[in-house]
């Protein structure tokens, strides 16, 4: 597995322009016999960005075991978020309960339930949901393994806000057809829409050059047959939308995946489908997601070298957009001696968008080195280069280098990391240097 410079250790490395200080962790474990075990983990930390302050505390988890294959997990998390930029304050309480079970060493089941309540200055958002996963693995002749994954999801969200906030924004809208040209935000005020040929261009006339069509909480800019606007044009739209309106939303979904792995050859198919419905008197569909993925891997191992080549096809369809993606990748791993590990990866993908009609090509190169200094301490050095070409938006190039060490001194673990990233978007060029020091103590 190759680490990327831009997302290594996402818990401790903040986004560009942020500064974070992490206070540390504490873990307490207790075990009685072979059937009962409890863990208590407390963490505290904060980061600061443009006046925003976040503090997470009271992160507690417990695990109970009975028999040999059953496990019950529960966790409680509380987050405070104070934002000086807009005066908004929020507090989040989250409770997670999960049950794991293994049957006949082949069938594994996982059931989890989530309850989350977020209070803000202008209202409360409550959500809860359940997940059920079934995983079956069986070894068959010819040293092969077949697996089948089934998953079901449901999430209900109740937004009960005292009021709403209006936000003014603008966006470039690509016209892909006479209808179905949806704007990206929801709950838009139709009377606030202004359409221009381009940024700073001539303003178009509603009812003559375009028509506003509201579908649920989505808004589409439809084009009459007599309009001078043509398919493929990119319009500039100003509008005002409502943020966090009161609503009741349900999100059911399911997933199915099948795989066959023979060591040197692996094939996997996955289908994901979900639906978002707004409950307002009658069920009204808001968003659909259908995704089919097929992946083929070829592996080879010879002495200290191990290589893999992969090909993947992805079909993604939503209400507002959709694309087909074809990707090819190669990975080479080299382990010259015990405790030293080097890997390199190259990947090229091409994505074909159907709405709006455009193409995007991405090339990713990465290298990672791993060195085990002592049986308990490690050092990782990594780097990557990404070149993304978009036929509509500006090209983007990212390059990054980084290093991270895990040093253990008795019960104290020190994790220093340093990441440098260089980003180029069109005529814009930026450099970012981030360093993080984390301390952990184990009891």
N, C-alpha and C positions, 0 to 999 in steps of 0.2 A: 504494500500500500504506500503510495507516494504522498507525502504531505505537501500542501500548497502554502506558499508564503502568505497569501492573503487571508487564510482562514485557519491557521494553525492555532490550536488552543483558544477556541472562540470565547471561552469563559474569561480568559485573562487578557486577551488582546482586544482593545476597543476599536471601533471604526475610525476612519481617517479624521484627524483633528480632535480626537477625544483624549482625555487623560484620566487614568484610573489608578487607584490605590486599593489593593485587596488586603483586607485585614487578616484573614486566615480561617482555618477550619479546626474543629475539635471533634473527635470521634470516641465514643464509649461503647464497648461491646460487652455483653454478658451472655453466657451459654450455660444451660443446665441440662445435663445428660445429652441425648442426641435428638430430642424432640422440640426443644424450646431455645430460641435465640432472639435477642433483642439488640438493636443498634440505635444509638442516639447521636445525631450529627447536628452540630450547631455551626452556622457560618455567618460571617458578617463582612460587609465590604461596601464600598461606595465608588461611584465615578462621577465626574463633573464635566459637563459640556454646555457651554453657553448658558450658564445659570441653572441648568437642570441638576437635580440631586436625587439619587436613588439609593435606598438602603434596604437590604434584605436581611431579615432575621427570623428567628423561630422556625428554622428549617429542621424538621424532625421526621425521622423515619423509623419504623419498627418492622421487624420480620419475625414471623412465627412458623416453625416447622413441626410437622407431625408425620409419623411414619417415615418413609424413606424418599418419597417422591412428591409430596404435597407441600405447598408453601403459600403462606398468606402474607402479603406485604401491605403496609399502610404508611402514608406520609402526610405531613401537614406543613404548609408553607405560607408565609405571610410576607407581603411586599408593600413598602411605602414608596410613593413616587411624588416628589414635590417639584413642580415646574414653574420657574420664575418667568419664563418667556410669555405665557399666556395666563398666569395666575391659577392654573388648574392644579388641583391636588387629587390624588387617588390612592386608595388602599385596596389591596387584593388579598383575599383569603382563598386558599386552594387546598382541597382534600382529595387524595387519591387512594383508592383501595383496589388491590389486585389479587387474584387467586391463580396460582400455577398448579398444574396437575400433569403427571406423566403416566401413561397406561401402556403396559406391555413393551416398554422401552422403544416404542415406535411412534405413538401418538402423544403429542404434547398439546395441552390446552392452556389458554390464558384468558382470563376474564378480568376486566378492570372497569371501575366506575370513577367518574370525576365530578366533583362539585366545586364550582368557582363563583365567587361573588366579588365584584369590583364596585367600590363606592367612589363617586366623583363629586365635585362641587355641585354639579347640576343634575345628579341622578344616580341610579344604581343599575348595574347590569348583572344579571344572574344567569348562569349557564350550567348545565349538567349533561352528562352523556355516558354511554357505555361502549366498550369495545370487546369483541369476542374473536379470538384467533385460534385456529386449529392447524397444527403442523404435523404431517405424517411423513416419516422417512423410513425407507426400507432398503436394505442391501440385497441386490440381486446378483445372479451369476455374472461372470466376466468382470469382477471387481467394480461393479457399477452401483450407483445409489440413485434411487428415484425419490422424489419428494413432491408433496402436494400441500399447498397453503390455501386456507380459506379464512376470510376475515369479514366481519360485519361491524358497521359503525353507525352510531346514532348520537346526535348532539342537538340539544334544545337550548335556545337562547331567548331570554326575556329582557328587553331593553326598556326600562321604565324611567325615563328621564323627565326632569321637571321642565326642561325647556330645550331648545335647539339653538345651535350656533350657525350663522350663515357665513360661508367662506366664498370669496371671489377668486376665480382662477381662469386660466386660459390653457388651451391645448391645440395641437395640430391634429386634425382628423382626416385620415385617408379615406376617400370615397371608394368603396369596393362594390357597390351595387346601388340600385335605385332605392332599396329599403335595407334596413338592418345595419346602418352606420351608427353604432352605439358609441356614446361618449363614455369615458372611463369612470367617472364618478356617478353616484346614484343620488336620488332625491333632488334633482335639479329643478329650479324654478323656471318653467317654460318662458315666462315673460322676461327673464333676464338674459336670454340667449341672443348673442350678436354674432353673425357669421361674416367673415371677410375672405376675399380671394386668397390672401396671404397676410402675414404679419405686416401691418402698415398699409395693406392694399385696400381695394374698393370694397365697401360693405355691400353684402347681398341683401335682397328684399325677401322677407318671409311671405310665403304664399305664391310667390312668382319664381324665385330661384331655388327655394328650398321649403320644406314643410317639417314642422316639429311633431314627432310622434312619441307619445309616452306609453311605455309597455311596463306595467308594474311600477317599480322604482327606477327603471332604466329609461334613458332618453335617446332617441334615434333621430338623425338628420336625414330625412328622405328627400330624394331628388325627383321632381316631376319630369315627364318626358320632354316638356318644352323648355326645361332649364338649360342655360348655357354651361352649367357644371357637367363635367364628363367623368366617367369612371376612371379612376387613377389619379384624379386631382387630389391635392392635399389642402384642405381649408383650415383657416385659423378661427377658433371659436372662443368667445368670452361668455362666461355664465356664472351664476351663483347657485351653490348647492347647500343643503342642510347636512350638518355633521351629527352623527349619532342620534338619529330620530328614534322615537319610541316605536318598538316593533316586537313581534314574536316570530322567531325564525326556527325552522327545523331543518336538520341536515342528515338525512339517511344516506348510507352508502355501503358498498361491499367490494371485496377484492378476492381474486382467485389467481393462483399461480401454480405452474407445474414445471418441474425441472428433471433433467437426467444428466448425471455426472459420471463419466467413465474415467476420470483422472486426466487423460490427455485431451478429452473432448467433452464439452458441456453445452447443453442447450436449455434455454429457459423461456417460458412464455408467461406473461402477466396481463391481466385485464382488471382495470379499476373503473368503477362507475359510482358517481355520487350525484346528489340532487339537493338543491337548496330551495326551500319553500317558505314563503311568507304567509303567516296565518293571520289574515285580516278579514274575518267574516267567512271567507272561503279560501281554500288553498290556491295560492298563486305562485307559479314557478318563477324563480329569479335567476338561477344559474344551474347549468348542467356541466358535468365533467365525465368524459369517456376517454379512457387511455388504454391502448394496446401496445405491448412491448415484446419484441422477440430478440433474443441475444444468443450469440454463438461464440464460444471460446475454444481456442486451440492452445494446448500447453505442451511444453517440452522441458525436460530436465536432464542435465548432463554434468555430473560432478558438482562443481561450485557454481554453475550457472543454471538459471531457471528463467524461461521466457514464456510469454503468452501473447497471442494475437486475438483480437475480438472484433466482432461486427454486430451492430445493433440497429434495429429499426424501431422507431417510436411514432405512433399515431396518437395525437392529442387533439381533442375536440371539446370546445366550450361554447357557451352561448355567444360570446362577443368575439372570439378569435379561434383559431385552430391551426395546426401545423403538422407536417410530416418531417421527421428527422432521420437521417442516415449518418451513422458514426462508425469510424474505424479507429482502433487503438492498438498499440504495441507496448509491451512492458518487459523489461529485462532486469533480473535480479542477480546479484553477485555477492557471494559470501566467501571472501578469501581465507578467513580464519575465524575461529570461534570468538564471538563478541563483536565482529565487524560485519556490517551489512550495508550494501549499496544497491539502490534501485533507480531506474530511469523509466520515464513513461512519455509516450507521444500519442496525441489524440487529435483527430480531425473530424469535425462534424459539420453537416450542412442542413440547415433548417429551412423548410419551404412553408411560409405562412399562406394560408388561404384567405383570411380576412384580417388585415389588409394584405393584398397580394405583394409579397416581397420575399427576399431571400436573406439569410444570414449565415455566414461561414465563420467558424471558430477553430483556431489551431492552438493547442496547448502542449507545451513541453515542460517537463519537470524532472528534477533529480533530488534524491534524498540519501543521506548517509547516516548510519546508526552505529554508535560505538558504545559498548558496555565497559565503562571504566572499572567498576567493581561489581560484584554480584548484586548490589543494590543501587548503583548509580549508573546513569546513562547520559549520553550526549547525542543530540540530533542536529544535523546541519542540512538545510533544505533550500531549494530554489526553484523557480518556475518562470516561464515566459508564456504569455497568452496574446494572441493576435486575433481580434474579432472584427470582422468586416460585415457591415450592414448596408444593404443597398439603399435604404431610406435614411437612416440616422448616420451620425459621424462614426468613422472608424475608431477603434479603441485598441490600445496596446498596454499591457501590464507586464511588469517584470519585478520580481521580488527575491530577496535573499533573507535568510533567517537562521537562528540557532536557538536551541533550547536545551537546558540541562536539568536533570533530576538528580539532586545530590542528597543523600541521606546520612545524617549524623545521629545515630541512635534512634530516638523517637521523633526527631525533628527532620523534616524534609524541606529543602530549599530548592525553589524552581525559578531560576532566572531565565529570561527569554529576551531576544532582541530581533526585531523584524524591520527590514527596509523595503519599501515598495515605491515603484516609479510608475505613474499612470500618465498616459497621453491620449487625449480625446480631441480629435480634430486639431485645432491650434492651441489647445490648452494642455499644459504640462505641469505636473505636480509631483513632489517627492514627500514621502512620509517616513519618519523614523520613530519606532515605538519600542519601548523597553518596559518590562514588567518584572517585578520580584514578588514571589508568593512564598509564604511560610506556612507549613502545616506541622501540627504536633499530634502524635498518636499516643493514646494512653494505654 
